[in-house]
Amino acid sequence: MSTFVTRRAALGIAATAALSSLTACASDIRPLSNQSTPDAQRSYKGELKFNSYESRGTYVPATSSKKAENPPKPIPPADMKAKTTEGMYAAIGFWLASFNYLMISGDIEPFKVVDTNRNDIYKAEPFVEFYENNNGWVYGTDTPFSAELTEDTPQKVDEQQYRWLSVGRYSKEAKIHYTDGREITMTSLSSGPGDYEFFFILEYQDGAWAVRNEPAKLSTSSPTSSASSSGASV
């Protein structure tokens, strides 16, 4: 969380307070590997995509003059309940889609489904307040934040927890428009320039994967198997 946007100013709530640190477009689809391939042999490395959305009417993207109308709402894919590598991939894809949806809509409900331990939710709530208080909106792209997995499969920490090394970035196209007329770019408020490395931390709880993120340099988890072999023992 702390590796991402770090100024609450980005949401117009306070010019110097801490912001959220937490994204996929309904039209973006990254096919999984051939379903006939054993789960342990698939490579999930690459940009995260997601394609499980609920239509809420005609989608009209946000502009500098008005907020988005009827953005597609991500819905939990059935795969995220599976205690497999594919299940983990589905869960982090949903996390990412829910975060992007939150930034362009102010709706945090989908995010609560995957962040069941509320590790990231409390830091994302400024987005909710930003929209509820009519302070402005995010525009310029459907995916303000993107991430790619830098390992073929996740690393096993213990029987219930895995971590997946990733790289994240805010879109240069993402802008924050304030109702008072000010505008700033999302990248100008990030904690550092360019890409940053972090882990998706996954824990299997109550029949589904819960997801949070953790800066790679601050990770306290200690994997018990290598990334190349962990997929088989999910």
TORDOKE-684785 format. One line per field, with one value per residue (C-alpha): x, y, z; residue in three letters; residue number from 1. Coordinates in Angstrom, 2 decimals, decimal comma, always signed. Layout:
# residues N
u <- c(X_...) $
v <- c(Y_...) $
w <- c(Z_...) $
r <- c(ALA_...) $
k <- c(NUM_...) $
//
This chain:
# residues 234
u <- c(+0,00_+2,64_+4,46_+1,66_+0,03_+1,02_-0,74_-4,36_-4,13_-4,69_-8,28_-8,82_-9,35_-6,24_-3,29_-0,65_-2,36_-1,45_-3,30_-4,16_-1,65_-3,18_-6,43_-8,44_-10,58_-13,63_-12,29_-8,87_-8,65_-5,51_-6,30_-4,94_-2,64_-4,12_-6,58_-5,30_-1,89_-1,33_-1,63_+1,95_+3,32_+1,55_+3,28_+1,21_+4,03_+3,10_+0,54_-2,55_-5,86_-9,42_-12,70_-15,43_-17,70_-21,32_-22,85_-24,64_-25,91_-24,10_-20,62_-19,55_-15,90_-15,04_-13,67_-12,32_-15,88_-17,80_-17,30_-17,77_-21,27_-22,09_-18,54_-18,58_-18,47_-16,05_-17,65_-15,78_-14,82_-15,67_-12,01_-10,86_-12,38_-10,10_-7,04_-4,83_-2,45_-5,25_-7,42_-4,75_-4,38_-8,15_-8,10_-5,34_-6,94_-10,14_-8,18_-6,65_-9,95_-11,70_-9,05_-9,32_-13,10_-12,86_-10,69_-13,06_-16,32_-15,79_-17,45_-15,43_-17,84_-16,07_-12,76_-14,19_-14,83_-11,15_-9,61_-11,45_-8,86_-9,19_-5,45_-5,84_-9,42_-8,80_-6,13_-8,45_-11,34_-10,14_-11,28_-14,77_-14,78_-13,49_-16,53_-19,05_-17,99_-18,17_-14,58_-13,85_-13,08_-10,40_-10,33_-8,08_-8,04_-10,15_-7,06_-5,27_-3,15_-1,65_+0,51_+2,44_+3,62_+7,37_+7,36_+5,80_+4,10_+3,77_+6,13_+4,82_+5,20_+3,24_+0,20_-2,21_-0,15_+1,64_+3,28_+3,66_+6,30_+4,93_+5,68_+3,10_+2,72_+0,23_-0,84_+0,59_-2,87_-4,64_-5,67_-7,51_-10,01_-11,21_-14,55_-12,75_-11,00_-7,60_-6,11_-3,13_-1,75_-1,81_+1,88_+2,84_+1,57_+3,13_+5,78_+8,46_+9,00_+8,43_+7,68_+7,85_+8,18_+5,75_+4,25_+0,67_+0,15_-2,51_-4,11_-6,74_-9,58_-13,17_-13,03_-11,55_-8,35_-7,88_-5,40_-3,25_-0,06_+3,27_+6,39_+9,03_+11,80_+9,74_+8,36_+8,59_+7,26_+9,76_+8,91_+9,37_+9,70_+10,92_+8,60_+9,30_+8,04_+5,33_+2,55_+2,34_+1,75_-1,00) $
v <- c(+0,00_+2,53_+2,03_+3,66_+7,12_+8,71_+12,08_+12,45_+15,72_+13,70_+13,30_+16,89_+15,99_+17,60_+19,10_+17,27_+14,24_+10,68_+9,12_+5,62_+3,11_+0,52_-1,74_-3,48_-2,27_-4,28_-4,43_-5,72_-9,50_-11,52_-15,17_-17,58_-20,33_-23,33_-24,90_-28,36_-27,46_-28,59_-25,64_-26,03_-25,67_-22,46_-19,12_-16,21_-13,73_-10,47_-7,67_-8,39_-8,31_-8,91_-9,46_-10,23_-7,16_-6,26_-3,80_-0,93_+0,83_+2,74_+3,54_+7,15_+7,71_+10,69_+13,88_+17,13_+18,44_+15,51_+12,31_+8,85_+7,47_+3,78_+2,40_-1,44_-2,95_-5,84_-8,99_-11,74_-14,53_-18,05_-19,04_-16,95_-19,56_-22,28_-23,09_-23,12_-20,79_-19,95_-19,05_-16,69_-15,09_-14,50_-12,96_-10,44_-9,58_-8,79_-6,75_-4,71_-4,21_-3,22_-0,63_+0,93_+0,90_+2,62_+5,39_+6,20_+5,70_+6,14_+2,76_+0,62_-2,33_-4,68_-4,00_-5,19_-8,61_-9,34_-7,31_-9,23_-8,36_-4,62_-4,25_-1,91_-0,69_+1,90_+3,51_+3,50_+5,19_+8,72_+7,88_+7,22_+10,50_+12,35_+11,34_+11,49_+15,05_+16,03_+17,22_+15,94_+12,81_+10,85_+10,85_+10,24_+6,43_+3,49_+2,01_+4,61_+1,84_-1,19_-4,06_-6,92_-10,12_-10,56_-14,25_-17,17_-18,44_-17,26_-18,09_-20,25_-18,79_-21,47_-23,69_-20,75_-17,83_-17,04_-13,94_-12,89_-10,38_-7,60_-4,20_-1,41_+1,98_+4,82_+5,86_+9,09_+9,70_+9,58_+13,04_+14,26_+17,02_+19,14_+20,87_+24,13_+23,91_+22,55_+19,53_+17,33_+14,11_+10,91_+10,30_+13,66_+12,43_+8,98_+8,13_+7,87_+8,12_+5,22_+1,62_+0,20_-3,35_-4,94_-8,25_-9,36_-11,27_-13,96_-15,87_-18,56_-17,79_-19,04_-20,70_-17,84_-15,85_-12,61_-10,14_-7,31_-5,70_-5,16_-3,24_-5,69_-4,09_-4,22_-7,73_-9,79_-12,97_-15,75_-18,08_-21,78_-22,68_-21,07_-19,32_-21,92_-24,80_-23,26_-23,55_-27,31_-27,18_-24,58) $
w <- c(+0,00_+1,01_-2,28_-4,23_-4,10_-0,81_-0,68_+0,25_-1,63_-4,77_-3,68_-2,60_+1,06_+2,52_+0,72_+2,74_+4,30_+3,31_+0,40_-0,55_-1,86_-3,64_-10,78_-15,61_-18,29_-19,36_-22,87_-21,81_-21,86_-21,24_-21,99_-19,44_-20,60_-22,35_-19,93_-20,85_-19,42_-15,82_-13,41_-12,18_-15,72_-16,73_-16,75_-15,49_-15,87_-17,57_-17,39_-15,30_-17,15_-16,04_-17,88_-15,35_-15,30_-14,76_-17,20_-15,48_-18,58_-21,29_-20,10_-20,66_-19,62_-17,46_-19,02_-17,63_-17,49_-15,98_-14,02_-15,51_-16,01_-15,49_-15,37_-15,64_-12,16_-11,56_-10,20_-8,34_-10,76_-9,63_-10,11_-7,14_-4,83_-6,16_-4,07_-7,15_-8,92_-11,34_-8,36_-7,06_-10,47_-10,60_-7,12_-7,82_-11,14_-9,25_-6,68_-9,47_-11,30_-8,08_-7,29_-10,74_-10,50_-7,11_-8,54_-11,39_-9,49_-5,76_-5,13_-2,71_-2,41_-4,88_-3,15_+0,16_-1,34_-1,94_+0,90_+3,60_+6,25_+5,50_+5,02_+2,06_+2,47_+5,14_+2,96_-0,04_+1,74_+0,78_-2,76_-1,40_+0,52_-2,53_-4,57_-1,73_-0,92_-4,59_-4,56_-8,06_-10,05_-11,89_-15,70_-18,69_-18,59_-17,42_-15,75_-13,61_-12,11_-13,81_-12,63_-14,12_-12,52_-12,73_-11,74_-13,58_-10,42_-6,81_-3,98_-1,15_+2,34_+4,22_+3,69_+3,64_+2,31_-0,95_-2,36_-5,99_-7,01_-9,22_-10,67_-10,53_-12,12_-12,38_-15,85_-17,20_-18,66_-15,29_-14,09_-11,02_-11,67_-8,75_-8,76_-7,96_-11,34_-10,33_-12,09_-11,29_-12,70_-10,67_-11,33_-9,80_-6,43_-6,39_-3,81_-6,47_-10,23_-12,57_-11,66_-8,17_-7,02_-4,57_-3,56_-3,86_-0,60_-0,89_+1,96_+1,57_+3,98_+4,21_+0,81_-1,21_-1,68_+0,26_-1,27_+0,02_-1,20_+0,48_-0,61_-1,81_+0,22_+3,40_+2,99_+6,18_+4,59_+4,04_+1,17_+1,77_-1,90_-5,07_-7,48_-10,12_-7,96_-5,78_-8,32_-7,93_-4,20_-4,04) $
r <- c(MET_SER_THR_PHE_VAL_THR_ARG_ARG_ALA_ALA_LEU_GLY_ILE_ALA_ALA_THR_ALA_ALA_LEU_SER_SER_LEU_THR_ALA_CYS_ALA_SER_ASP_ILE_ARG_PRO_LEU_SER_ASN_GLN_SER_THR_PRO_ASP_ALA_GLN_ARG_SER_TYR_LYS_GLY_GLU_LEU_LYS_PHE_ASN_SER_TYR_GLU_SER_ARG_GLY_THR_TYR_VAL_PRO_ALA_THR_SER_SER_LYS_LYS_ALA_GLU_ASN_PRO_PRO_LYS_PRO_ILE_PRO_PRO_ALA_ASP_MET_LYS_ALA_LYS_THR_THR_GLU_GLY_MET_TYR_ALA_ALA_ILE_GLY_PHE_TRP_LEU_ALA_SER_PHE_ASN_TYR_LEU_MET_ILE_SER_GLY_ASP_ILE_GLU_PRO_PHE_LYS_VAL_VAL_ASP_THR_ASN_ARG_ASN_ASP_ILE_TYR_LYS_ALA_GLU_PRO_PHE_VAL_GLU_PHE_TYR_GLU_ASN_ASN_ASN_GLY_TRP_VAL_TYR_GLY_THR_ASP_THR_PRO_PHE_SER_ALA_GLU_LEU_THR_GLU_ASP_THR_PRO_GLN_LYS_VAL_ASP_GLU_GLN_GLN_TYR_ARG_TRP_LEU_SER_VAL_GLY_ARG_TYR_SER_LYS_GLU_ALA_LYS_ILE_HIS_TYR_THR_ASP_GLY_ARG_GLU_ILE_THR_MET_THR_SER_LEU_SER_SER_GLY_PRO_GLY_ASP_TYR_GLU_PHE_PHE_PHE_ILE_LEU_GLU_TYR_GLN_ASP_GLY_ALA_TRP_ALA_VAL_ARG_ASN_GLU_PRO_ALA_LYS_LEU_SER_THR_SER_SER_PRO_THR_SER_SER_ALA_SER_SER_SER_GLY_ALA_SER_VAL) $
k <- c(1_2_3_4_5_6_7_8_9_10_11_12_13_14_15_16_17_18_19_20_21_22_23_24_25_26_27_28_29_30_31_32_33_34_35_36_37_38_39_40_41_42_43_44_45_46_47_48_49_50_51_52_53_54_55_56_57_58_59_60_61_62_63_64_65_66_67_68_69_70_71_72_73_74_75_76_77_78_79_80_81_82_83_84_85_86_87_88_89_90_91_92_93_94_95_96_97_98_99_100_101_102_103_104_105_106_107_108_109_110_111_112_113_114_115_116_117_118_119_120_121_122_123_124_125_126_127_128_129_130_131_132_133_134_135_136_137_138_139_140_141_142_143_144_145_146_147_148_149_150_151_152_153_154_155_156_157_158_159_160_161_162_163_164_165_166_167_168_169_170_171_172_173_174_175_176_177_178_179_180_181_182_183_184_185_186_187_188_189_190_191_192_193_194_195_196_197_198_199_200_201_202_203_204_205_206_207_208_209_210_211_212_213_214_215_216_217_218_219_220_221_222_223_224_225_226_227_228_229_230_231_232_233_234) $
//
